[in-house]
Amino acid sequence: MFGRIGAMELVIIFSIALLIFGPAKLPEMGKSIGRAINEFKGQANKISEDVKISDEPQKDEKKQS
């Protein structure tokens, strides 16, 4: 994910966030962003598994035909 973002860019982004939100809000925002990313990944995995399960009967039907 961070392969294209260099260290200098990360420092600049962090500095701007620090100026905008202040040092007291940054840990809280980091936790919120982390929770949101985890929730998104969990839902994406669930959808992916549901799609795999729904595709399996279609493969069996093609073999029988």
C-alpha positions as CSV (number, residue, x, y, z in Angstrom):
1,M,0.0,0.0,0.0
2,F,2.8,2.4,0.9
3,G,5.0,1.3,-1.9
4,R,4.5,4.4,-3.9
5,I,4.5,6.9,-0.9
6,G,8.0,7.8,0.2
7,A,9.1,8.7,3.7
8,M,9.1,12.4,3.0
9,E,5.5,12.3,1.8
10,L,4.4,10.5,4.9
11,V,6.1,13.1,7.1
12,I,4.3,15.9,5.2
13,I,0.9,14.2,5.5
14,F,1.5,13.6,9.2
15,S,2.6,17.2,9.7
16,I,-0.5,18.6,8.0
17,A,-2.8,16.2,10.0
18,L,-1.0,17.4,13.2
19,L,-1.6,21.0,12.3
20,I,-5.3,20.5,11.3
21,F,-6.4,18.2,14.1
22,G,-3.9,18.8,16.9
23,P,-2.0,16.2,18.9
24,A,-4.9,15.3,21.2
25,K,-7.1,14.1,18.3
26,L,-4.6,12.1,16.2
27,P,-4.6,8.9,18.4
28,E,-8.4,8.9,18.5
29,M,-8.6,9.4,14.7
30,G,-6.0,6.7,14.1
31,K,-8.1,4.2,16.2
32,S,-11.2,5.2,14.3
33,I,-9.6,4.8,10.9
34,G,-8.2,1.4,12.0
35,R,-11.6,0.2,13.1
36,A,-13.2,1.4,9.8
37,I,-10.5,-0.4,7.7
38,N,-10.9,-3.6,9.7
39,E,-14.7,-3.5,9.3
40,F,-14.4,-2.9,5.6
41,K,-12.0,-5.8,5.2
42,G,-14.3,-8.0,7.2
43,Q,-17.3,-7.2,5.1
44,A,-15.3,-7.5,1.9
45,N,-14.1,-11.0,3.0
46,K,-17.7,-12.0,3.9
47,I,-19.0,-10.9,0.5
48,S,-16.1,-12.7,-1.3
49,E,-16.9,-15.9,0.6
50,D,-20.7,-15.5,-0.2
51,V,-19.9,-15.1,-3.9
52,K,-17.6,-18.2,-3.8
53,I,-20.4,-20.3,-2.1
54,S,-23.1,-19.1,-4.6
55,D,-20.8,-19.9,-7.6
56,E,-20.2,-23.6,-6.5
57,P,-23.7,-24.9,-7.4
58,Q,-23.5,-23.4,-10.9
59,K,-20.3,-25.3,-11.6
60,D,-21.9,-28.5,-10.5
61,E,-24.9,-27.9,-12.8
62,K,-22.6,-27.4,-15.8
63,K,-20.9,-30.7,-15.2
64,Q,-24.3,-32.6,-15.1
65,S,-25.5,-31.1,-18.4
